[in-house]
Structure formats: structure tokens, C-alpha cells
Amino acid sequence: MQRLEGMRVLVFVEDTYEDLELWYPKLRLAEEGAEVVTAGPEARKVYVGKHTYPCRSDASFYDLQERDFQGLVIPGGFAPDKLRRIPKVLDLTRQFMAAGKLVAHICHGGWIPASAEIVAGFRMTSTPGIKDDLVHAGATWVDEPLVVDRNMVSSRKPDDLPWFLQGCLQVLERKL
């Protein structure tokens, strides 16, 4: 039996996502048995990463509900800056947090939880470029490859992906 069999994980996608930060978690979580659903503003649209790798969304996040998933992964790149302006993205992110489910973000992905106003009182990391945004939103920022604080998992950059996925698995396995 695979570690995450029967679990569903939502991954946000939009143009200019960080290619590795979407694909490594998507493939690694699927390898552990999770159904990974990529969702952007439009269903079945091809979104292009910063390094031009394509990702066809499985669904539109407008059609999804938190209750159908056990976790949320937010890749970095410049996509989070676009997505954090969309009320549905912020609502979904808040709902995952309120339900105590995995909310994982890497690099610039932390912009979405900051804009959703759910980082106050959490210890977290990110790319140094958004450190001030997280601190101003009430987080305690640290420069570490992985931070797990309750149900929130954060990492700084693509090089941290192995640790990031260990943190994601740790939180998701608590839900089994």
C-alpha cells in the first residue's frame, strides 16, 4: 500500500509558475499514491512555467471545494502574485487552514497565505524576496530549508524540494 493512497492534494497553477516547484511535488505525491489535482483559473488550460515547461490544469479552482482534498500545495514563481489577487484562491487557502489540513508553500508561494491573512503567529520560511511581506503579515521568518509549524509547511527555493516534500508527507500522514 502506498503511503498516501486515497488522499487528494490540490496544487495551484497559473502562468509563470516555478517549473520544479510544481512538478516535483506533483510527481512525488503521486508516487506516494495521492491523487494530485492541478487547478488554475481555467480547467484543461495549458499554463506555462517560468522555464517554459507546460502544465495542463485538471480543473478550475472555481469549481473546487476544500472538503474534497486533504492538502494544498502552492508552488512559487511569479504565479502566486497573480493568484493572490483572486478571492476564490484566498478563500480556498483559508478553508484549508481552518480545517487543519496541509497548507504548503515554497519560494514565492508564501504570498498567497500572506494575502489570505493566515500566517500570523506561524514560524515559516520563503525566498528572502518576500520575507518582509510575511513578517508584515505576522509570521516569524527564518532562513531554513524546511519549516513545519502545525499544518503549514514552507521552504525557500527549488534546492529545498527534497525537504519540502518530507514536510508535506509528515503533515499528510498525520491525517491518515
C-alpha positions in Angstrom: 0.0 0.0 0.0 1.2 3.5 -0.9 1.6 6.0 1.9 -1.0 8.5 0.6 -3.4 6.1 -1.0 -6.9 7.6 -1.1 -5.7 11.2 -0.5 -6.2 14.1 -2.8 -3.9 17.1 -2.9 -4.7 20.4 -4.7 -1.9 22.3 -6.5 -2.4 25.8 -7.7 -1.2 26.6 -11.2 -1.0 29.8 -13.3 1.4 31.1 -16.0 4.9 31.8 -14.8 4.9 29.1 -12.1 8.3 27.8 -11.0 8.5 24.6 -13.0 10.4 22.4 -10.5 8.2 23.7 -7.5 5.1 22.4 -9.3 6.3 19.3 -10.9 8.5 17.8 -8.2 5.7 17.8 -5.6 3.1 16.7 -8.2 5.1 13.7 -9.2 6.4 12.8 -5.7 2.9 12.9 -4.1 1.5 10.8 -7.0 4.4 8.4 -6.4 3.2 8.0 -2.8 -0.4 7.3 -4.0 -2.1 10.6 -3.7 -4.3 11.9 -6.5 -2.8 15.3 -7.3 -5.2 17.8 -8.9 -3.7 20.9 -10.6 -6.1 23.8 -10.7 -5.9 27.2 -12.3 -8.4 29.8 -13.3 -9.4 27.6 -16.2 -9.9 23.9 -16.5 -7.8 21.9 -19.0 -5.8 25.0 -20.0 -2.1 24.7 -20.6 -0.2 27.0 -18.3 3.5 27.7 -19.0 6.2 27.8 -16.3 9.0 30.3 -15.9 11.3 27.9 -17.8 8.6 27.2 -20.4 7.5 23.7 -19.1 3.8 23.3 -19.7 1.2 22.1 -17.2 -2.4 21.4 -18.3 -4.7 22.1 -15.4 -7.0 19.3 -14.3 -9.7 21.7 -13.1 -10.6 25.3 -12.4 -10.3 26.2 -8.8 -13.6 28.0 -9.1 -15.2 24.5 -9.3 -13.4 23.0 -6.3 -14.1 22.8 -2.6 -11.6 22.2 0.2 -13.6 19.4 1.7 -12.7 17.2 -1.3 -8.9 17.4 -0.5 -6.5 16.6 2.3 -3.9 19.2 1.3 -2.9 22.3 -0.7 0.5 22.9 -2.3 1.4 26.3 -3.6 4.4 26.4 -6.0 6.4 29.6 -6.3 7.5 31.6 -9.3 5.5 34.7 -10.3 2.2 32.8 -10.5 1.4 33.4 -6.8 1.5 37.2 -7.3 -1.3 36.8 -9.9 -3.3 34.2 -7.9 -3.3 36.1 -4.6 -5.5 38.7 -6.2 -8.3 36.2 -6.8 -10.8 35.9 -3.9 -11.5 32.2 -4.6 -7.8 31.3 -4.2 -7.7 33.2 -0.9 -10.9 31.6 0.3 -9.7 28.1 -0.5 -6.4 28.7 1.2 -8.2 30.0 4.3 -10.5 26.9 4.3 -7.6 24.5 4.2 -6.0 26.3 7.1 -9.3 26.4 9.1 -9.8 22.7 8.6 -6.2 21.9 9.9 -5.2 20.5 6.5 -1.9 20.8 4.8 -1.1 24.2 3.5 2.4 24.0 1.9 4.2 26.8 0.0 7.6 27.2 -1.4 9.6 30.2 -2.5 7.1 33.0 -3.6 4.2 30.7 -2.9 4.0 32.3 0.6 2.4 35.3 -1.0 -0.9 33.5 -1.1 -1.1 32.6 2.6 0.1 36.1 3.5 -2.7 37.7 1.4 -5.2 35.2 2.8 -4.1 36.6 6.3 -3.4 33.2 7.8 0.3 33.5 8.6 0.2 35.5 11.9 1.8 33.5 14.7 3.4 31.0 12.4 7.1 30.3 12.0 7.9 30.0 8.3 10.4 30.5 5.5 10.3 31.6 1.9 12.6 33.2 -0.7 14.2 36.2 1.0 12.5 38.3 -1.6 9.1 38.0 0.2 10.5 37.9 3.8 9.1 41.4 4.6 5.7 40.5 3.2 5.5 37.5 5.6 6.8 39.4 8.6 4.4 42.3 8.0 1.6 39.7 7.8 2.6 38.5 11.3 4.8 35.5 10.6 8.2 34.8 12.2 10.5 34.3 9.3 13.6 32.1 9.4 16.2 31.1 6.8 15.9 27.3 6.9 15.3 24.8 4.1 12.2 23.5 5.8 9.8 24.8 8.4 6.8 22.8 9.6 4.6 24.7 12.0 1.4 22.8 12.8 -0.3 22.2 9.4 1.8 24.8 7.5 4.9 23.6 5.6 7.3 26.1 3.9 10.6 26.1 2.1 12.8 28.7 0.4 13.7 27.5 -3.1 13.9 24.6 -5.6 17.1 23.3 -3.9 14.9 22.7 -0.8 12.4 20.5 -2.6 13.5 17.2 -1.0 13.0 18.7 2.5 9.8 20.4 1.4 8.3 17.1 0.4 9.4 15.4 3.6 7.5 18.1 5.4 4.4 17.7 3.2 4.4 13.9 3.8 4.8 14.4 7.5 1.7 16.6 7.7 -0.4 14.5 5.3 0.5 11.2 7.2 -0.9 12.7 10.4 -4.3 12.8 8.6 -4.3 9.0 7.9 
